[in-house]
Amino acid sequence: MGSFGYVYKGILEANGAVILVKVLTAISGIDYKWHDFKALVYVFMENGSLEDWLHPSVGMNKVETMRNLNFFQRLNVAIDVAHALEYLHHRCETPIIHCDLKPSNVLLDGEMVGHISDFGLAKIHSGDQLNYYANESSSLGLTGTIGYAPPKYGIGSKLSTNGDVYSYGIILLEMLTRKRPMNERFKEGLSLRNFFKIVFLDRVVKIIDPILLQESVRRGSAADIHLQCLNSTF
């Protein structure tokens, strides 16, 4: 069961390609007109989602829970997602706003290339007008996921491509720290974004995912290289 309907795995008779079919349910889309159901067909992504790699769940097997993404794999996935957003926002004839960008919606194929998925909340942005992508249904009035959606969306601000960029920034921080934006550590209004801003300048090594700092590289320590990359980014 996905966030917007049931998901089935199948094989195309023509070429044997493995696919996933997501059937969009009426109740998930609040389709009171009872239209015929719609289905989305995806190429099967054998390495699961970025969420699976950053936060293995209890139901995974031992091999899956032991796997990790190294620094450069994470960097490549970040670049892949950036390219995908650039396409949606600037290359499409009409810009598309994803509205729910988060690790579980970033899928990894057999080559560990990142792909944006699940456009259940996506909106087509045409000038000053926003239209729902694929159908006229909404999502219970919600826009995005708490922790990833810009705070301004919670007070009814207008949707924009900037919202996707904000969500992307949160994903980058989560990839570096391996902490969810709603981590129990963040209390009394503190968020992953604010926490990172506070400790970045003098304690950045302490908040980076320890797995990244344990990596051995040919020249220099992993920590030095990661810090150089971070400094060039921020």
C-alpha positions in Angstrom: 0.0 0.0 0.0 1.5 3.3 -1.1 0.7 6.8 0.0 -1.8 7.3 -2.8 -3.0 3.8 -3.6 -2.0 0.1 -3.9 1.3 -0.8 -5.6 1.8 -4.0 -7.6 4.9 -5.6 -9.1 4.7 -7.0 -12.6 6.7 -8.0 -15.7 6.1 -6.8 -19.2 5.5 -9.6 -21.6 7.2 -7.7 -24.5 10.6 -7.4 -23.0 10.6 -8.9 -19.6 11.1 -5.5 -17.9 10.2 -5.4 -14.2 7.7 -2.7 -13.4 5.6 -1.3 -10.5 2.0 -0.4 -11.1 0.4 2.1 -8.6 -3.4 2.1 -8.7 -4.7 5.4 -7.6 -7.6 4.9 -5.3 -10.6 7.2 -5.3 -10.5 7.8 -1.5 -6.8 8.6 -1.5 -7.5 11.3 -4.1 -10.9 12.3 -2.8 -12.5 11.7 -6.1 -16.2 12.1 -5.2 -17.2 11.9 -8.8 -16.3 8.2 -8.9 -14.4 8.3 -12.1 -12.7 5.2 -13.5 -9.5 4.4 -11.6 -6.1 5.5 -12.8 -2.8 3.7 -12.6 0.8 4.8 -12.9 3.5 2.5 -14.3 7.0 2.8 -13.0 10.3 1.1 -13.9 11.2 -1.1 -10.9 14.0 0.4 -8.9 15.9 -2.5 -7.4 17.8 -0.5 -4.8 14.7 0.9 -3.1 14.5 4.4 -1.8 17.0 6.8 -0.2 14.9 6.4 2.9 15.7 2.7 3.0 19.4 3.4 2.9 19.5 6.2 5.4 17.0 4.7 7.9 16.8 0.9 7.5 13.5 -0.3 9.0 12.9 -3.2 11.3 11.3 -5.3 8.6 14.4 -5.4 6.4 16.7 -8.4 6.3 20.2 -8.3 7.8 22.0 -7.5 4.5 19.7 -4.5 3.9 20.2 -3.2 7.4 24.0 -3.4 7.1 24.3 -1.5 3.9 25.4 2.1 3.7 25.9 4.9 1.2 29.4 6.3 1.1 30.0 10.0 0.8 30.4 10.0 -3.0 27.3 7.8 -3.5 25.3 10.3 -1.5 26.8 13.2 -3.4 25.9 11.5 -6.7 22.3 10.9 -5.6 22.1 14.6 -4.5 23.3 15.7 -8.0 20.7 13.3 -9.6 17.9 14.8 -7.6 19.1 18.3 -8.4 19.1 17.5 -12.1 15.6 16.1 -11.9 14.3 19.2 -10.1 16.0 21.4 -12.6 14.1 19.5 -15.4 10.7 19.8 -13.6 11.1 23.4 -12.8 12.9 24.8 -15.9 12.9 22.2 -18.8 9.2 21.3 -18.9 6.9 23.4 -21.1 4.9 24.2 -18.0 6.9 24.0 -14.7 5.9 21.2 -12.3 6.1 21.5 -8.5 6.6 18.2 -6.9 5.3 19.4 -3.5 6.3 16.3 -1.5 10.1 15.8 -2.0 11.6 13.5 0.7 13.9 10.5 0.9 11.1 7.9 0.5 10.3 9.6 -2.8 13.8 9.3 -4.1 14.3 5.9 -5.7 17.6 4.3 -6.6 18.1 2.0 -9.7 20.6 -0.8 -10.2 23.4 1.7 -10.9 22.5 3.8 -7.7 21.2 6.6 -9.9 18.6 8.7 -8.0 15.1 9.2 -9.5 12.3 11.4 -8.1 9.0 9.5 -7.8 5.5 9.8 -6.4 3.9 12.8 -8.0 0.6 12.4 -6.0 0.7 16.0 -4.8 2.4 17.5 -7.8 1.1 20.7 -9.2 1.5 22.3 -12.7 2.5 25.9 -12.3 1.3 28.1 -15.2 2.1 31.7 -14.5 0.0 32.7 -11.5 -2.2 29.7 -11.8 -1.7 26.3 -10.1 -3.4 23.2 -11.4 -3.4 19.7 -9.9 -1.2 17.4 -11.9 -2.9 14.3 -13.5 -6.3 14.9 -12.0 -8.5 17.3 -10.1 -8.2 15.6 -6.7 -6.4 17.1 -3.7 -4.8 15.4 -0.7 -6.9 16.3 2.3 -5.8 19.8 1.9 -2.2 18.9 2.9 0.8 20.1 1.0 3.9 18.0 1.5 5.3 16.2 4.6 5.9 17.9 7.9 9.7 18.5 8.3 10.3 18.6 4.5 7.6 21.1 3.4 8.5 24.8 3.9 7.0 26.2 7.1 5.2 28.9 5.1 3.0 26.2 3.5 1.5 25.6 6.9 0.2 29.1 7.0 -1.4 29.0 3.6 1.4 30.5 1.5 1.3 30.1 -2.3 3.0 27.0 -3.7 6.2 27.6 -5.7 9.2 25.8 -7.0 11.1 27.4 -4.1 9.2 24.9 -1.9 10.8 22.0 -3.7 14.2 23.6 -3.3 13.6 24.0 0.5 12.7 20.3 0.7 15.8 19.4 -1.3 17.9 21.3 1.2 16.4 19.3 4.1 17.2 16.1 2.2 20.8 17.2 1.8 21.1 17.8 5.5 19.5 14.5 6.3 22.0 12.7 3.9 24.9 14.4 5.7 23.8 13.8 9.3 21.5 10.7 8.9 19.0 12.5 11.1 15.4 12.9 10.2 14.0 16.5 10.3 11.6 15.4 13.0 14.3 13.6 15.1 13.4 13.3 18.8 16.5 15.3 19.5 14.9 18.4 18.1 12.6 19.9 20.7 11.2 23.3 21.6 11.0 24.6 18.1 14.5 23.3 17.1 14.6 21.7 13.6 17.3 19.9 11.6 17.8 23.1 9.6 18.2 25.3 12.6 20.3 22.8 14.5 22.7 22.5 11.5 23.0 26.3 11.3 23.9 26.5 15.0 26.7 23.9 15.0 28.0 24.1 11.5 30.9 26.5 11.9 32.7 24.9 14.9 31.1 21.5 15.4 30.2 20.2 12.0 32.3 17.0 12.4 30.2 16.1 15.4 26.9 16.1 13.5 28.0 14.4 10.3 27.0 10.8 10.0 29.9 8.8 11.7 29.9 6.3 8.8 31.1 9.1 6.5 34.0 9.9 8.8 35.1 6.3 9.0 35.6 6.0 5.3 39.3 5.6 4.2 40.4 7.5 1.1 43.7 7.6 -0.7 44.7 11.2 0.2 44.0 12.9 3.5 41.5 11.9 6.1 37.8 11.5 5.2 36.9 14.1 7.7 39.2 16.7 6.0 37.8 16.0 2.5 34.2 16.1 3.7 34.8 19.3 5.5 36.3 20.8 2.4 33.2 19.7 0.4 30.9 21.2 3.0 32.8 24.4 3.2 32.6 24.8 -0.6 28.9 24.2 -0.4 27.9 26.5 2.4 
